[in-house]
């Protein structure tokens, strides 16, 4: 088996392997569709509100395939995602627009770093620099020009503040957000977790984006959320790595099984 794009000592692998990042999946998605261009593309071309687990599987397959797979696996999954994106076009948007690619990847990077540091420890400046630089691969692997990714963390932080402060959630984005926060088609076993996911997702959103969706949030709710992360910080880092990385191992194994069965690794199993 060939080497991957990163080794296990890379900061991005230490961060992205943690299953706790799933708690930020809703946050990253709502941040993405807060961009009207992303929202319109999703609204016109995706039925993930009806099949949220399929959307999750596609995203996790790509992220874990690129960051933890072999170089060949990373190339194959990247080509599949890029081909899917070529079909997502419409009036005023196209999924392979570098501006949209940068924003989507920015939400993945920023969410991962926020959650990791809440539960583990603050990353050093050097670690953050490395992690930021390494995260660019999730954009460039699907065709985003390297120069489109903000040149360094200081530039990124200005970009992030500007985007969060100026984005206006469109009606399509609001419809997608509501469908995600109040899903109708989850398996029965997962439904008890919906209120917890909704609470965590809304609480983790930057205040301007949360307001754009029209979701209320109180100081008391913030104290509860902060307390839950403090409790997680006491327990979660001491769990065996095998458990903490279980989500990554599951989706990477699932991807490899699909590689073995069919040419399109993102095709849904029928």
N, C-alpha and C positions, 0 to 999 in steps of 0.2 A: 504494500500500500504506500502511495507517495505521500510526501509531507504536505501538511496543510499550509495555509497562508500565514498562520501564526503558530507558535509553540505554546505549551501550557503555562509558561511563565509570563506570557504577554498579559498586560493589564486588561485588555479587552476580554480575554478568556476568563480571567478571574472574576470579572464583573458579570459577563453575559451568561456564565454557566449557572448562576444562582436562580433557582426556581422562584424566589421571591419576586423577581422582575415581572412575573405574571400579574402581580397585583397592580402593576402600572400599565397593563395592556389597554385597559379602557381609557386611561388618561391619554396615552399616546394616540389612540384612535380618535378621541374627541378633539385633541389638538390638531390632528391632521385634517379632519373634516371641518374644522373651524376656518380653514382656507377655502374660499368659495370655489376655486378651481378644482381642488381635490374633491370637495363635496359634490360638485356637479358631475364629475367623472364617476364617482361611486354611485350616485343617485341614478345615473343613466345606464350604467353598465354592470352593476353588481346586485345580487340578491342576498347579500350577506346578512341583512337584517332578518331574513327568513332562515338562513343557514349560518349562524355565527360561528359554529365550531369548524365549519369548512374554511371560513376566513382565517380563523386562528391557526388552523393547520397549515394553510398556505404561508402565512407570515412566519410561523415558527420554522417551517421547513427551509425557507430561504435564509433566515438569520442563522440558524444552527448549521445549515449546509455550508454557508460561506465562512463562518467563523470557526467551525470545528471539523468540517469535512476535509477530505483530501483536496488537492488543487483541482483534480479532475471533477470531483463532486461539486466544488464551488463553481467551476466554469459551467457545468451542466445545468445546475439550478439557476444560475444567473441568466443563461441563455433562455431558459424557459420563462422566467419572470419578464425578461425584456420582450420576448415574443408576445406574451399576454398584454403587456403595456402598449405595444404598437396598435392593438385593436381598440384601445380606450381613447377615442378622440371624439370631439364634438365642437359645437360653436364656442370659440373662445378658450378651449383647453385641449391639451393632449398629455397623456400620462408620462411621456418621456420628456416633457418640458423640464430643463434643468432646474428652474426655479421651484417647481413642485417636487422634484426629486430631492433637492436640498432640504426643503421644509419637512418632508416626510422623514428623512433620515435624521434631521435635527431633533425631531420629537422622540425618536428612538434613543438617540444618544443622551439627550438631556434627562429623559425619564429614567433611563438606566442608572445614570450617575446620581440623580436625586435619591432614588430608592436605595441603592447600594450604600450610600453614605449615611442614610438614616438608620440603617440596621447594622452596618459594620462599623466603619471608622471613616473619618475624613481622609480622602486620598491626598497625597502630597501634590505640590505643584507639578513636579516632574511626572508623577503618575497620571495626573489629569491631562497633562500635555500629550503623553503617550496614548492614553485612552482616546482622547479627542482625535488625534491624528489617525489612529487605527480604525476608528468608527467610520472614517470617510469611505472605507472599502465597500460598505453596504450601499453607498450611492454610486461610486465609480464602477462597481461590478456590473451594474445594469445600464451603463452608458453615460452616466453623468460626467461631464468634463471635470478633471481634477481641480481646475482653477475656479470652478463654480462653488466648491466647498470653501467656506470662510477660512482665510489663511492661517489663523491661530485662534486660541481661546479668547483673547481680548476682542478680536474682531467678531467672533461668534457671539460673545455675550452682548455686544451692541446690536448685532443682527437679531438675536433672540428677543431682546427687550423691545426692539422696534416692531417685530412681528406680533408679539403678544399684545402690545399696546395699540396696534392699528388694525388688526384683523377684525372683520365684522362677520359674525356667523350668519350665513344665508338661510332662507327658509328650508332649502334642501339639507343644509348641515344640521339645522334644528330637528328636522324629521328623522335624519339618520341617528343623531344623538339620542333622541327619545326612544327610538326603536332598540338601541343598544342598552339604554338604562332600564327599560321595561320590556325585556325580550319575551316573546310569546312561544318560541319553538325550541326551548332548551329541553333536554331530557329531564324527566321527573326527578331523577336523583340529584341534578344540579340546581334545581329551583330554590332550595333553601338558601343557597349562597347568593342569590340575586340581590337582596337588600344590602348585604355586606359589600359586595362588589360595587353597587351603586353609591353607597356611602363613601367608600374609599376613593372611587374614581372622581366623584364630584369634589371631595375634599382636597384632592391632590392637584386639581386644576388651578392654574394661575387665576387670580381674582377677576381680571378683565375678561378672560375666556369664559369662566363660570357665569359671569353676569351676561355675556353674550348669548349663552344658552338659556338664560332665565332660570337657573337653578339656585334656590336660596341656600344660604350657609350662615350659621350662627357661631359666635364665639364659643358657646358650649359644645357644639359639634367639633370645632377645631380642637378643643381641649381633649375630647374623647379620642379623636384621631391621633393627636400627638402622644397620648398615653398608650395607645395600641402599638405605636411604633417603638416607644421606649420599652414596652414589654417584649416585643419581638426582638429587640436588640439584646435583651438579656438571654433569650432562649435560642433563637434561630442560628446564630453563628456557631453554636456548640453542637448542633446536629451533625451526624456523619455526612461527609461530602457526598457519599453515595445517594443519600436522601435528597440533599440540597440540589444536586445536579440531575435528579431523576427525570425531570421534565425535558431537559436537554437530551439525555440519553434516549428517552422514549421517542421524541420527534426525529432525532437523527437516525435511529434504528428504523423507524417507520419510513423515512425518506429512502434509506438504503434498500429496504424491501421493495419499494416502488421502482427504484432504479433497476432492480433485478427483474421486475415483472413487465415493465413497459417503457417506451421511449420518452413519454412525457411525464416527468416526475411530479408535476402538479395536477395531473388529471385525477378527478375524484374516483374512488373505487365504486364500482356499480354493483 
